[in-house]
């Protein structure tokens, strides 16, 4: 019995739907693990350091990349941001931070809503140019050049390259 084009189309369509559903299932499983385990572990590690007698071994730093927590957004759409300024209370404990969003806007958010990632933003290039202090290169004269009858031989040639 030979399969018609319609039957083949229906089979491949069914396989595509199954593949799509299994992919969504894997993505959901990954998101649950990542959002519940990894992000909570980072947040707990951060809050446990903050609660250690009002002193911490590690505070949020300017230039650190964070995720802005928003329980209303779907998977993978938490906004990444860079801390640009940290606001301290009178005891020098960080309470909020001014962050730069991807669109360039600066907003102020509580430290509790920021999930620090394990990387930092790239440093902007500095405007100062560092001069190289390399000695000038001395090139000895070639024997073919000194042997030429129209060119006077010199001892050395200096180059500033």
C-alpha positions as CSV (number, residue, x, y, z in Angstrom):
1,X,0.0,0.0,0.0
2,X,1.5,3.3,-1.1
3,X,1.1,6.5,1.0
4,X,-0.5,9.4,-0.6
5,X,0.9,12.9,-0.5
6,X,-1.8,13.9,2.0
7,X,-1.0,11.0,4.3
8,X,2.7,11.9,4.3
9,X,1.9,15.6,4.9
10,X,-0.3,14.6,7.9
11,X,2.4,12.4,9.3
12,X,5.1,15.0,9.0
13,X,2.7,17.6,10.4
14,X,2.0,15.3,13.4
15,X,5.8,14.8,13.9
16,X,6.4,18.5,13.8
17,X,3.7,19.2,16.4
18,X,5.1,16.5,18.7
19,X,8.7,17.9,18.3
20,X,7.4,21.4,19.0
21,X,5.5,20.2,22.1
22,X,8.6,18.3,23.4
23,X,10.8,21.3,22.8
24,X,8.4,23.5,24.8
25,X,8.4,20.9,27.6
26,X,12.2,20.9,27.8
27,X,12.2,24.8,27.8
28,X,9.7,24.9,30.6
29,X,11.7,22.4,32.6
30,X,14.9,24.3,32.1
31,X,13.2,27.6,33.0
32,X,11.8,26.1,36.2
33,X,15.2,24.8,37.2
34,X,17.0,28.0,36.3
35,X,14.5,30.4,37.9
36,X,13.8,28.4,41.0
37,X,17.1,26.9,41.8
38,X,19.9,29.0,40.2
39,X,18.3,32.5,40.7
40,X,17.1,31.7,44.2
41,X,20.6,30.3,45.1
42,X,22.2,33.5,43.9
43,X,19.6,35.6,45.8
44,X,20.0,33.6,49.0
45,X,23.8,33.8,48.8
46,X,23.5,37.6,48.4
47,X,20.9,38.1,51.1
48,X,22.8,35.9,53.6
49,X,25.8,38.1,53.1
50,X,23.7,41.2,53.6
51,X,22.2,39.9,56.8
52,X,25.5,39.0,58.5
53,X,25.4,41.5,61.3
54,X,24.8,44.4,59.0
55,X,28.2,43.9,57.3
56,X,28.8,41.9,54.2
57,X,31.8,40.3,52.7
58,X,30.6,41.3,49.3
59,X,28.4,44.2,48.4
60,X,26.9,44.9,45.0
61,X,29.3,46.9,42.9
62,X,29.0,49.5,40.3
63,X,29.3,47.9,36.8
64,X,27.9,44.6,37.9
65,X,25.4,43.0,35.6
66,X,22.1,42.1,37.2
67,X,18.6,40.8,36.3
68,X,15.7,42.9,37.3
69,X,13.2,40.5,38.9
70,X,9.6,40.9,37.6
71,X,7.2,38.0,38.5
72,X,4.7,39.3,35.9
73,X,7.0,38.7,32.9
74,X,7.2,35.4,31.1
75,X,10.2,33.2,30.9
76,X,13.4,34.7,29.7
77,X,12.2,38.3,29.6
78,X,13.6,39.6,32.9
79,X,15.4,42.7,32.0
80,X,19.2,42.7,32.3
81,X,20.7,45.9,33.7
82,X,24.0,47.3,34.9
83,X,24.4,48.9,38.3
84,X,25.5,52.6,37.9
85,X,25.1,53.9,41.4
86,X,24.5,52.3,44.8
87,X,22.3,54.1,47.4
88,X,23.3,53.5,51.0
89,X,21.4,54.2,54.2
90,X,22.9,56.1,57.1
91,X,24.6,52.9,58.3
92,X,26.3,52.4,55.0
93,X,24.2,49.4,54.1
94,X,23.1,49.2,50.4
95,X,19.4,49.5,50.1
96,X,18.7,50.4,46.5
97,X,20.6,50.9,43.3
98,X,20.3,53.0,40.2
99,X,20.5,50.8,37.2
100,X,20.9,51.3,33.5
101,X,18.4,49.4,31.4
102,X,19.2,48.2,27.8
103,X,17.3,51.1,26.3
104,X,19.6,53.5,28.2
105,X,17.1,54.7,30.8
106,X,18.3,54.9,34.5
107,X,15.9,53.7,37.2
108,X,16.2,53.2,40.9
109,X,15.3,49.7,42.3
110,X,15.6,47.9,45.6
111,X,18.6,45.6,46.1
112,X,16.1,42.8,46.8
113,X,14.8,43.0,43.2
114,X,18.2,42.7,41.6
115,X,19.7,39.3,40.9
116,X,23.4,39.6,40.4
117,X,24.9,37.5,37.6
118,X,28.4,36.2,37.7
119,X,29.8,38.8,35.3
120,X,30.3,42.5,35.1
121,X,29.9,45.1,32.3
122,X,32.8,45.9,30.0
123,X,34.8,48.9,31.0
124,X,34.4,51.8,28.7
125,X,37.6,52.7,26.9
126,X,39.6,55.4,28.6
127,X,40.3,58.7,26.9
128,X,43.9,58.7,28.0
129,X,46.5,57.3,25.6
130,X,49.5,55.6,27.1
131,X,52.7,56.4,25.3
132,X,55.0,53.5,24.5
133,X,58.5,54.0,25.7
134,X,60.4,51.8,23.3
135,X,63.9,52.6,22.3
136,X,64.5,53.6,18.7
137,X,65.4,50.7,16.4
138,X,68.9,50.7,15.0
139,X,69.4,49.0,11.7
140,X,72.9,48.2,10.5
141,X,73.8,49.1,6.9
142,X,73.6,46.4,4.3
143,X,76.7,45.4,2.5
144,X,75.0,45.8,-0.9
145,X,74.1,49.4,-0.1
146,X,77.5,50.3,1.2
147,X,79.1,48.7,-1.9
148,X,77.1,50.7,-4.3
149,X,79.3,53.4,-5.9
150,X,76.7,56.2,-5.9
151,X,75.7,55.9,-2.2
152,X,78.0,57.0,0.6
153,X,78.2,54.3,3.4
154,X,77.0,55.2,6.9
155,X,77.6,53.4,10.1
156,X,74.0,53.0,11.3
157,X,70.5,54.1,10.4
158,X,68.1,55.0,13.2
159,X,64.4,54.5,12.9
160,X,61.7,55.8,15.3
161,X,59.2,52.9,14.6
